């Protein structure tokens, strides 16, 4: 990966994490951005994560303009919380065991 692209990816993750921290509770973080076909926008997955465990799974995404680092769209926050709850209940036993 070219240094310029690494820098872009870092900036997109930061922009997504700022959105997440401003709009969601803890346990959610930005995943690895993926370029969309137009080449100007990137999709950044939103991941449910737990300390000591890591990534539990994807709950939604944020689409960001690569030039301006502006959030263009995102999965509704309530929908991401609902997906996070589904993942938590699916893996609840493992989460509790590994979080001790």
N, C-alpha and C positions, 0 to 999 in steps of 0.2 A: 504494500500500500504506500502511495506517495505521501510525503510529509504534509503537503497541502490538504490531502484528503483526510489524513489523521487529525489535523487541526480542525477541519470542518466537522468531523464526527464528534470530536470532543466538545465543540461549541453547540452542536445539536443536542447532545446528551445533557449539557448544562442547561440549555433552554428548556428542555423537557422536564428536567428535575426541578427547575424553578417553578414551572407550572404545577407540577405534582405537589411541591411543598406549599405553594400558595393555595391550593384547592383541595388537597386530600390529606388524610391522616398519615401517620407513619406506616411502615411496612410495604410501601409502594415505591418503586424506583424505575428509572428509564433503562431499557434494554439497548441492544445494538441497533442503530439506525440502518434502514434499508432504503436505497434510492428508488423512487418511483419512476415509471417509464418516461415522464417528461424531462427528467434530469435536473429539474429545478426544485423539486420537493422531495422530502424524505419522510418515511414513516418510522416513528420511534415507538416500539412496543412499551407498554406499561406493565410492569412485572410485580406480582405479589412476592414478597421476600421476608424471611425471618432470620434473626441473628442465629448463628451457629448452624443454620441449615442451608441458607442461600435461597435460590430461586425456587418458588413453588409452582408458578405458572403465569401465563399471560392473561391479563384481565381487560386489556383494551389497547388503544394506540393514540398517538398524537402525530399529526401531520404538520411539518414545519417547512417554511420556505428557506432554502439553503442560503440565498443571498442576504435576506433581511433578518433571518432567524426568528421570523414571526410565526406564531401558532396560527395555522390556517383552519384547522378543525381538530376535533378530538372525540373519542368515545365519551358519551355523557358520563359525568362523574358518578351518578347514582348507579348506572349500569356497571361501571368498573367495581364499585363496592359490592354489587350483587354477585358479580363473577368472582370477586375475592372471597365472599362468604361461601360460595359453592366449592371453591378450591379448598378453603379451610376445612369445611365439613368433610370433604372427600379424604383429606390427608390429616385430619384432626389427631388421630392416634399417634402417627409418626411425628407430627409437630410437637405434641406434648412430650413425647418420649425424648426427642432430640433436643428440646429446649431446656431440659433440666440441667 
